[in-house]
Amino acid sequence: MINRQMKQYSLYVNEPVQDKYGKLKDNYVFVDNIQVAINFISINKRNEDIRFKDCNYTGLTLYKGLDLSKTYKLVSELQYEIVSVNEFCRLSQYILKVVS
């Protein structure tokens, strides 16, 4: 069932670079195209912030080997930031949130 839900996403890793003022700025570099099944987990309302809701998703994939000290994102029609990674099972599990 999971294999039918898998779609292709582009995986990017953030390798920050310094601008001319010495401040680090994001620089996402393409890593690979991977197959991921993404499903909705929960929604949290945030009244004190401009964003009114914060949605969490889970992703399952066969791709392994992410460096946990780096920041990753998955890109298709939406962009997902990988918040947490669990690679101790047959399938890697990612906790994701949508990035605008």
Buried (B, 14 or more C-beta within 10 A) or exposed (E): EEEEEBEEBBBBBBEEEEEEEEEEEEEBEEBEEBBBBBEEEEEEEEEEEEEEEEEBBBBBBEBEEBEEEEBBBBBEEEBBBBEEBEBEEEBBBBBBBEEE
